[in-house]
Amino acid sequence: MNLDDITSVDTSRKQRRRVGRGAGSGLGKTCGRGAKGEGSRTGGKNRGPLFEGGQFPFWMRLPKRGFTNFETKTVYKPIDLADALKKIKGGDITIEKLIEVGMAKADCKIKLVNGTSAKVGKGVKVNVHRVTGSVREAIQNAGGEVVEIDG
């Protein structure tokens, strides 16, 4: 091994592409973008994974059939009962208190879940949109009350 055999091992930094600096650089004139067309323009070639080269996409050719409840389905925000009991100091768990401690937003519907992991103390009154069966059982076994809000 000689001193002239030693090469730099610093591969952590890659030099940036200097485009438009003459033909000798390999990236002159069109700067590696080819000639004309959408890909040569600013903002071009930014197509999604479903783009088929301008052909009418497959997912648009498929017939839309059957039932969907996308517009009318009710979506509930699941909140863990143990987390709710930790955050809310005091007896009742209500929608207003959950919003106040930052566990929910005013426009979402709330469902309490995972009653098996929660250790419910004395009688707790729960007033939310929905609860799971295990949550209902855990609260009622501790002498509490569950009220589900419709709507």
N, C-alpha and C positions, 0 to 999 in steps of 0.2 A: 504494500500500500504506500502510495506517495501522496504528497500534499495536493497534487493536481487531480487526484482521484476523488477527493472529498467533495461531496455535493451538499447543497443546503437541504435540510430536513424540515424546514419550516413550511408545513403544508396547511397550517391552521388559517392562514390568510390567503384568500384568492383575490387576484387583482380584478378590478371592475373592467367591464367591456368598454373600451373607448371606440365608439362608432363614428363613422364619417371622417376619418383621418387619413384618407388616401387609399389607393388600390393596394399598396404594399402591406397594409395592416391586415388585409383579409376581410375587413369590415368597412370598406369604403363605399362611396356612392349610395347604394340602397341599404347599406348597414345590416346586411344579413336577412333582410325581410323579403327578398325577391322583388319582382317587378309588378306593379299595379295590383289591383284587387283589394278585397276587404282586409286581408292579412297585412298589407303594407301600410294601412292607415292607422292612425291613433285610435285606440279603443277597438280595433278589429280582432277577430279570432277569439273573442270572448264568448264562446258558446257553451251552453249547458250540456250535461251528459245525454240528454234526450234529443239533441239536434241531429238530424239525419241529412245534412247537406242540402237543405231546402226542400227535400222530398216531404210530402205530407206525413207527419209522424205517425208511427204505429199506434201509439196510445190515443191519438185522435181518430184513427180509423176504426177502432173497436166500437161496437155498438154499446150504448149506455142503456142497460136493462136492469130490472130488478128493483128491490126496495132499498132505500137508504134513509136513515134517520139523521143525517148529518146536520141539517138545519134545525131540527127540533130536539135533539138529544140533550139531556141534562148532564152537565159535567160537574162533579164534586171535587173539591180540594181535600185530599186525605190528610188528616192531622193525627199524629200519634197521641193516644190518651196519656201515656206517661209524660211526654213532652209538655202537653197542655197542663197537667197537674203540677209539673215543676215550675212552669212560667207563671201560672196564675196562682198567686198566694191567696188562699181563702177558699170558701166553699163552692160557689156556683161556677160552672163553666158555661158562658153564654157567648153568642156571636160578638157582641160588643166588646167583651173582655179579650177575646181572641184577636180582634182587630186592634185593640188598644196596645197589646203586648207585641204586635207585629207578626203574628203567626198567620194572619189572613188579611185579605183586602175586602173592602166594603161590597164590591160587586160579585164576589164568588160565593158559591154554596159550599158548605162545610160538612165533611163526614168524619166522625171520629172512628179510628181504626185501632187494631192491635190491643185488645183488652187483656190478653193473656199475660203480657209483660208488665202491665201497670199494677202498682200496688195502691189500691184505692183505700183511703182512710175512712173516716166517719161519713155519714150520709152526705153525698154530694148531689146537687141538682144540676143536671145537664140539659141545656136548651139550645140545640143545634138543628141543622136540616136533617141529617141522617146519622145513624150509628150502626156499627156492625153488631152481630149477635153476641160476640164475645165481650164487647164493651158493655152492652146492655146487661149481660149476666154479671159481669164484674161489679158494676155500679149497684145493681139491685141486691146482690149478695152482701154488699157493704152497707146496705140500708139507705141507698140513695134513690133518686128518681130521675127518669129519662123522659124528656118531652121532645118529640120530633116536630119540627115546623114544616108544614106543607107549603109548597110554592117556591 
